């Protein structure tokens, strides 16, 4: 009787064991292969958030290659020369107006900006709080509520709040949004709602202060072990190992920020300096071109908790969160544009309002309304102070509705 080849037996045994382990990992322990929530964007690094979408689904989403007209071949994407070319470069930012909490997509915004010269459009840029991410519907977002309040306050039904914010964005990406989505439409009133992501996202993402949230991930995908990243898409076990390594490195960073004063101060000064550099550049451009612009410093759960005397750590300790904001506020107070900042960080400073947070930073519908009320006086003032422009922009000259 011929004995089976031992090498073949070993290969079969290992293969069966791997398959069984993978099934157990998925069915018993609930592990999953690598799936992305944010698509790659060629300009902004990351696009809108999609919960556990495949690469094919992300490619077809707003801001993905398919939406931009690129076609997938067997091994690559290409733009077919016979296709209609873009009318302008701002279409790379159109996805900013198409998130699921925006009232007006990019086409509607163009209709307002270019087709209704007498309409007043307030443009919003920022991160997920600026989006109204945790509101129960478009109608209950702070910017939709603010729009209604402004129309009543100003007695003007031709007043709109167009939201070009995007979840996870830091001020560097918001600056790009300002120059790509707002400036070409010659926005006269601009509201920037941010600060949290610049201060705390680097501690939870393994990026440098000021860098886009997913930059470390993109570097890993392009310059890391490509085989391991491919394997993580197929195997829940490999994905779990990859995540453990990444999360372990990030946890080590957090511990150093909490325990080492020197490291923390370097981090805090870099994060606040870069944030102020970006916001100041936008405010400076606003001043130079007669735009009425404001920066709203958003509240956070941990900072609010420290104000009302309760404990609520964030990705770093509450003590460090408070120090971060104190450093930022000290620098804002010395800024040339300090009058353009609106401090919203104390908006929820009561036990009742503290309950408005759904997580570390996002408020529920009650909190959305409270943010709108807090912003109303300053935004109404900005609307009154805006300088009208009569000549159409180059973007509007190319507007398809003309």
N, C-alpha and C positions, 0 to 999 in steps of 0.2 A: 504494500500500500504506500502510495507516494504522499509524503508529508507536505502540507501547504507551505508556500513560501513565507518565511517569517517576516520579511519586510512588508509583504502584502497584508498579512494579519495585523501588523502594527499600524499600518496606514488606515485600515478599515476600523480598527479599535479606536484610534485617536479621532477619526472622523465621526464615528457614531457617538463617542463621548462628547465631542464638541457640539454636535447637533442636540443631544439630550440636555447638555448644560445650557445651551442657548434657549431651548424650550422652557426649561425650569426658570431661567432668569426672567423670561418674559411673562410666563403664566403665573408663577408663584411669587416672584419678587417684584413684578411690575416694571422691570427695566425695559427700556426701549432703545433702538438704534438712534444715532445722531440725526436729529431733524432740526432745521433752522426756523427761527421765528421771524428774523429780520433778513430781508434779501440784501444782497450786495448792491450798492448804488455807485456808479462810476465817479460821481462828483462828491456826494455827501457821505460816502463810505457805507452807510446803512439807510434803508428805506423805511416804509411803514411796517407796523408789527402785524404778523399773521401767526395765529397760534398753531404751532406744530404743522407747518406746511412742507410739502416735498419741494425739492429744487424745481421741478417742472411747474408746480403751482406758483412758486415765487417768481419764476421767469415770466409768467403771464400776468402778474399783478401790476398795479400802477407803479411806474418807475422802473419796471423790469425791462429786459431787452425786447420782449414782444410788444409791449406798449409803445416803445420807441421806434418800432418798425423793423427791428432786426429779426431775421429768420434763422431757425435752427436747421443746420445741415446734420449729417450723420455724426460728425465729430466737432463741429464748431458753429458759431453764430456769424452771420454776415449781414450787411445791409445791401439789398439788391439795388443795383444802379437804376433799374427801371421803375422803382417805387417813387412815390411823390416825396421830394426832399422836404426837410423841415422848413417852416417859415422863419423861424428865429431860434436863438439858443436858449430862450427861456423855457422851452418845452422840457428841458432836463429838470426843471423845478416844478412842473405842473402837478406831480404827485403830491406835493405838499398841501394842496387844496382839496385832495381827494380822500382824506382819511374819513373814518366812519363817524366822526363827530363834527365834520365840517358842513356848514349849511350851503356853501357855494363852491362848486368845483371851479377849475381854472377857466373853463369856457364861460361860466356865469360871471366870474370875476372880470374877465375881459369885456363882457357885455356891459358891465357896470362902469369899468374904468374907461373904456373907449366909446361905448355907445350911449352913455348917460353922463355927459360932462357936468350936469348940474347935481348929480348924485354925490353924496359924501360917503367915502369908503374908509373905514378904519381897518388897517391891516394888523394882524396879530402874528408874531413869531415867538418861538420858545420851544419847550419840551412837552411832555405828556400832560402836565398840569395846565399848560397853556392850551392844549387840545381840548381840555375838558374830559380827559380819558375815562374817569370813573363815573361820569354822569349817566343816568339811566337812559337817556335819549338825546338826540340832537337839540331838542327844544329845551332841555333842562341844563345844558352846558352854560357855564358862566358867560360865555361870549354871546350866546343866543339871548340869554336873559338881559345882558348889558345892552344889546341892540334894542330890545323893546323899551328898556328904561331910557335910553338916549333918544329914541323917537318921541317918547312922551315928554321928556325934559326939553328937547330942542323944538318940539312941535314940527317934526319933519319926518315924513314917512319914507323919504328917499335917502335914508341913512342906513348903512349896512356895515356889519362887522365880518370881514373876510378872514378866515383862519388858515394861516400857512405854517402852523406849528407842527412839530413831529416828535413823537415819543422817543426818549433817549438822547435827544439832541443836546449838545453843549453850546456855549456861546460862539465858538468857532463855526459850527454848522449853522447857527442862527444868523451869523454874519453873512455867510454864503446865501442863506435864504433871503436875507434883506436885499442883497445886491442882485440876486437872480430873479426873485419873485416880486419884490416890492418896487425897487428903483425903476425897472423898465416900464412899470405901469404908473410911474410918477405918483406913488402914494403920498398923500398929503398929511395923513395922521397914522402914526405907527405906534403900536404897543408891544413891548418886549416883556414877556413874563417868564422869569427864570431864576437862576442862582443855585438851586439845590443840586442839579446835575453837575455843574462845574465844581461844586464843593465836595460832593460825596461819591459821585459815580466812579471816579478813578480808583477809589478804595474798594470798589466792588467789581471792577472789570479788569484790573491788571494793566491799565493804560497810564501813560504820563498825565499829569494835570494838564487840562486844556485840550487833550486829544479826543477825537470821537470815540464813543463808547465801545465800538466793535473793532477798533484798529488792531488791538492785540490778537483778536481772533483772525482777522484778515491776514495779518503777518504769519500767524501759525499755519493757516491754510496754504499760503503761497510758498513760504520758506521753511515750514516745518516738515515732518515726515509725511509726505503725501500718501504713502501706502497706509499708514496708521489712520489718517483721517478718512480715507476711502473705506477702510475696514470698519471704522466706527459707524459709518452709514449703514453697514450691513449687519453688524453684530451689536446686540445690546450689552454684552459683556465687555467688549473692547471700548464701547462708548462710555460705560461706567468707569473703566480704568482711566480713560482719557479725562473724564470730568473730575475724577478724584485728584489727578495730578494738578489740573488747572485750579480747582477750588482749594487745594492744599496750598498752592503758591499764593493765592489771593488771601487766604486766611493768615498766612505768615506776614504778609504786608500789613494787614489790619492790626495784628498784634504789635508790630513795630510802631505803627502810628499811635496806638494806645499807650505803649510802654516807654517809648523813647522820645523825650521832649525835643531833642535836636532834629530828629527825622521828621517829627510832626510839624515843627515850625517851618522847615524847608518846604514841606508839602503844602502847608497852609498858605505860605507867602506866594508860592508859585501859582497855586490854584486861584487865589484872589487877585493876584497881579494880572494873570492872563485873562481872567473874567473881565476885569475892569478895562484892560486893553481893548478887548473886543467890543464891549458895550460902549466905551468911550468913542471908538472909531465910528460906530453907527450913529451915536448922538452928534458927533462932530459933523458927519455928512448931512445929517438932518438939519443942523443949524446952517450949514453952508448953502443948502438948497431950499430953505424955507419950509421944511417939514416940521410938523408938531409931533415930537416923539417923547415917549415915556418908557421907563424901565420899572416893571413891578417886581419887587423882591418877594418871591413866593414863601408861604409858610411851610413848615415841616412838623411832623408829629413829635419828633424828639425835642426840637427846640421849644415847641409849644408846651410840652410836658415840663421842661425845666422852668418855664415861666410860671406855671401854676403849681409847681412843687410836687410833681409825681415823676416816677421813674419810667423812662422809655428809651432804651438804647436804639441805635440805628445800625448801619453796617460797621460803625465804630461807636465807641462809648458816648453816652449823652454829654459827658464832660467835654470831650473833644468836639462834638457837634457845636456845643455852645461857644467854645473857643474859636472855631472856624467862623461862625457868624459874627462874633465880636471883632475879629480881625477884619472881616469884610466891611462891617459897618464903620469901623474906624477909617478905612480907606475911602469909602463912599463919602463920608463927611468932609474929606479933604479934596474931593474931586471937583474939577472945574464945572462939572455938570450935575452936582449934587442935587440941585433943585429939580432935575428931571427924573430922579428916582422916587418911587412910591413904595414905602415900607409896608408890606402886607404880612410880615412875619408874626405880628401880634393879633392877627384877625380872629383867631380861634381861642384866645386866651381866657377861657372859662371851662369848668368841668363839662358843662352842657355842650359847648362848641367843640371841645376836644373830641367828643364822640362823633363829630362829623368826618373825621379821618377814616378812610376805608383801609388804609395801610400806612406806610411810612410817610407818604407825601400827598396822596390823592384824596380830595374831599368828595363826599356824597352830594346829592342834589341840594341839601340844605347848605352845605359848604359852598357849592357853586353859586348859589344865590347871594351868599354873604360876600364872596369875592366880587361879584358884579356890583353890589352895593358899595363896597369899599373903593372900587375903581371909578364909579360913576362921576363924582365931582371932578376928578382930575382929567378924565377922558373928555367930559363935556367941555371943560376949559380948553383942552387941546383942540377940539373941533372948532370952537369959536376963534381960536388963535391961528388956525391954518391959513396959509397963503395960497390963493387959487392960482392956477396956471391956465392960460387960454390956449396955448399952442399944443397940439397933440404930440405925444412922444413917438419915437421911431417904432416902438413896439405897436402902438395904436395905428400907425400908418400901414402896418402889415396885418392888422386885425382883419380876420376873415369876414366879420360882419359888415365891413364898410362897402 
